[in-house]
C-alpha cells in the first residue's frame, strides 16, 4: 500500500494480485474532479455566528469529513462480494475500510454553484438569520491558494446512484461524488488531505 501525506492513495495490491479486480488502473490513478468555469458563480450560506467567526479569524472553515451529517461522505461502493473462501476476501474488506478512513479524515470547504440564490441552501445552512457570500470559482481558488501552500484540490461534486454506477475508488474521487438526493446543492469543494495517522 502507498500513502504519502498530501497525496491521495494511488494503488493497492497484495503481492502480484491487484485488489478490486476488474478496475482499469490507468483510469483510477489519473482521475481528477470536474472543475467549473473560472467565472462560475459560487455561494456559501452560513449563520451569523459563522460569518462573524470568518470575519474575526479571516479564515475559511474546513469541515472534517468524518464529522459531517451525511454518513455516506467518502463512501466507496464495494465491488461484487467474493466467496468467503477466496484468499483476497479479507484483504479487499480491509482495503475498503482503509480507503474510507482516509476519505473521512479529509477536510472540505463547500460552496454552491448557481447563478441565483437558493431557498434550499438558505433554509439548510443559514436559517432565518444568516448570510450568503458570493464569489467566482477563480476568485475562490486565488483566495485560498494565496494564503496556503497546502495541497488543495478543487472540483465540482458529481451526483450518482451508487446502485447503478461505481465511483473510482482511488484518489479523492469518493469525496467528489455524492448520492442523487443531494443534487440540488450543486456543490463545489475545496479539499485538503487530513493529517497522517
C-alpha positions as CSV (number, residue, x, y, z in Angstrom):
1,X,0.0,0.0,0.0
2,X,1.2,3.5,-0.7
3,X,0.2,6.7,1.1
4,X,2.0,10.0,1.2
5,X,0.8,12.9,3.2
6,X,-0.7,15.5,0.9
7,X,-1.4,12.9,-1.8
8,X,-4.3,10.5,-2.2
9,X,-3.9,6.8,-2.0
10,X,-2.9,5.7,-5.5
11,X,-2.9,2.0,-5.6
12,X,-3.4,-1.2,-3.6
13,X,-2.1,-4.7,-4.2
14,X,-1.5,-7.9,-2.3
15,X,1.6,-9.5,-3.9
16,X,1.0,-9.5,-7.6
17,X,-2.8,-9.6,-7.1
18,X,-4.5,-6.2,-7.6
19,X,-7.2,-5.5,-5.1
20,X,-10.6,-4.5,-6.5
21,X,-10.3,-6.7,-9.6
22,X,-11.7,-5.5,-12.9
23,X,-10.6,-1.9,-12.3
24,X,-8.9,0.0,-15.0
25,X,-5.8,1.2,-13.1
26,X,-5.0,4.0,-15.6
27,X,-8.5,5.4,-15.1
28,X,-8.3,5.0,-11.3
29,X,-4.9,6.7,-10.8
30,X,-5.4,9.6,-13.2
31,X,-8.9,10.6,-12.0
32,X,-9.4,14.3,-11.4
33,X,-12.6,16.2,-10.4
34,X,-14.6,18.2,-12.9
35,X,-13.8,21.9,-12.4
36,X,-16.4,24.7,-13.0
37,X,-15.7,27.5,-15.4
38,X,-13.5,30.2,-13.8
39,X,-16.4,32.7,-13.9
40,X,-18.9,30.3,-12.4
41,X,-20.8,32.0,-9.5
42,X,-20.4,30.3,-6.1
43,X,-22.4,30.8,-2.9
44,X,-21.7,29.9,0.7
45,X,-24.6,30.1,3.1
46,X,-23.9,30.3,6.9
47,X,-25.3,31.5,10.2
48,X,-24.5,35.0,11.5
49,X,-22.2,33.3,14.2
50,X,-20.2,31.5,11.5
51,X,-19.9,34.7,9.4
52,X,-18.7,36.7,12.4
53,X,-16.1,33.9,13.1
54,X,-15.0,34.2,9.5
55,X,-14.5,38.0,9.7
56,X,-12.8,37.8,13.1
57,X,-10.4,35.0,12.2
58,X,-10.1,35.9,8.5
59,X,-10.2,32.2,7.7
60,X,-12.4,29.9,5.8
61,X,-13.6,26.9,7.9
62,X,-12.8,23.4,6.5
63,X,-15.0,20.7,8.0
64,X,-13.7,17.3,8.9
65,X,-15.5,14.8,6.6
66,X,-15.9,12.4,9.5
67,X,-18.0,15.0,11.4
68,X,-20.4,15.7,8.6
69,X,-24.1,14.8,8.9
70,X,-24.1,12.6,5.7
71,X,-22.6,9.3,6.8
72,X,-22.1,8.4,3.2
73,X,-19.5,11.1,2.7
74,X,-16.4,9.4,1.2
75,X,-18.4,6.2,0.6
76,X,-16.9,3.7,-1.8
77,X,-19.4,1.4,-3.5
78,X,-18.0,-2.0,-2.8
79,X,-17.2,-4.4,-5.7
80,X,-19.3,-7.6,-6.0
81,X,-18.7,-9.8,-3.0
82,X,-16.1,-12.6,-3.2
83,X,-16.6,-16.0,-1.9
84,X,-15.5,-16.1,1.7
85,X,-13.1,-18.9,0.8
86,X,-11.3,-16.6,-1.6
87,X,-7.9,-15.6,-0.2
88,X,-8.5,-11.9,-1.2
89,X,-11.8,-11.6,0.6
90,X,-10.4,-10.2,3.9
91,X,-7.8,-8.1,2.0
92,X,-10.5,-6.4,0.0
93,X,-12.6,-5.7,3.0
94,X,-9.5,-4.2,4.9
95,X,-8.7,-2.1,1.8
96,X,-12.2,-0.7,1.5
97,X,-12.2,0.2,5.2
98,X,-8.8,1.9,4.9
99,X,-9.8,3.9,1.9
100,X,-13.0,5.0,3.7
101,X,-10.9,6.0,6.8
102,X,-8.6,8.2,4.6
103,X,-11.6,9.9,2.9
104,X,-13.3,10.5,6.3
105,X,-10.1,12.2,7.7
106,X,-10.0,14.8,4.8
107,X,-11.1,18.4,5.3
108,X,-13.5,20.2,2.9
109,X,-14.9,23.7,2.3
110,X,-18.2,23.6,0.4
111,X,-19.9,26.0,-2.0
112,X,-23.0,26.0,-4.2
113,X,-22.6,26.7,-7.9
114,X,-25.6,28.8,-9.1
115,X,-26.3,32.0,-10.9
116,X,-29.1,32.7,-8.4
117,X,-29.6,32.4,-4.6
118,X,-31.1,29.1,-3.4
119,X,-34.0,28.9,-1.0
120,X,-33.0,25.3,-0.2
121,X,-29.5,26.4,0.8
122,X,-30.7,29.4,2.8
123,X,-33.0,27.1,4.7
124,X,-30.4,24.3,5.2
125,X,-27.4,26.3,6.1
126,X,-28.3,29.9,7.0
127,X,-31.6,29.7,8.8
128,X,-33.8,32.7,9.2
129,X,-30.9,34.9,10.2
130,X,-27.9,34.1,8.1
131,X,-25.5,35.4,5.4
132,X,-24.7,34.3,1.9
133,X,-21.3,35.0,0.4
134,X,-21.0,35.2,-3.4
135,X,-17.8,34.8,-5.4
136,X,-16.5,33.1,-8.5
137,X,-14.6,29.8,-8.8
138,X,-11.5,31.7,-10.0
139,X,-11.6,34.1,-7.0
140,X,-12.1,31.3,-4.5
141,X,-9.1,29.4,-5.8
142,X,-6.9,32.5,-5.8
143,X,-8.0,33.5,-2.2
144,X,-7.3,30.1,-0.8
145,X,-4.1,29.4,-2.7
146,X,-2.7,32.8,-1.9
147,X,-2.9,32.0,1.8
148,X,-1.8,28.4,1.7
149,X,1.0,26.2,0.5
150,X,-1.1,23.1,1.3
151,X,-2.1,20.6,-1.5
152,X,-5.7,21.8,-2.1
153,X,-7.9,20.0,-4.6
154,X,-10.8,22.0,-6.2
155,X,-13.7,20.4,-8.0
156,X,-17.4,20.0,-8.6
157,X,-19.3,17.2,-7.0
158,X,-20.9,14.6,-9.3
159,X,-24.2,13.1,-8.1
160,X,-24.6,9.4,-8.8
161,X,-26.8,6.4,-8.0
162,X,-24.4,4.1,-6.2
163,X,-26.5,1.1,-7.0
164,X,-26.1,1.7,-10.8
165,X,-22.6,3.2,-11.0
166,X,-19.3,2.5,-9.4
167,X,-17.3,5.5,-8.3
168,X,-13.5,5.5,-8.8
169,X,-12.0,4.1,-5.5
170,X,-8.7,5.9,-5.5
171,X,-7.5,9.5,-5.2
172,X,-10.1,11.9,-3.9
173,X,-12.9,10.6,-6.2
174,X,-15.1,9.3,-3.3
175,X,-15.2,12.9,-1.9
176,X,-16.3,14.4,-5.3
177,X,-19.2,12.0,-5.6
178,X,-22.5,12.1,-3.6
179,X,-25.9,10.5,-3.6
180,X,-28.5,11.8,-6.0
181,X,-30.6,13.0,-3.0
182,X,-28.1,16.0,-2.7
183,X,-28.1,17.1,-6.4
184,X,-29.9,20.3,-5.5
185,X,-26.8,21.5,-3.8
186,X,-24.7,21.8,-7.0
187,X,-21.7,21.6,-4.7
188,X,-18.2,22.7,-5.4
189,X,-15.5,21.7,-3.0
190,X,-12.0,22.7,-1.8
191,X,-10.4,19.7,-0.3
192,X,-7.4,19.2,2.0
193,X,-6.0,15.9,3.0
194,X,-6.2,15.1,6.7
195,X,-3.2,14.7,8.9
196,X,-1.2,11.4,8.7
197,X,-2.3,8.9,11.2
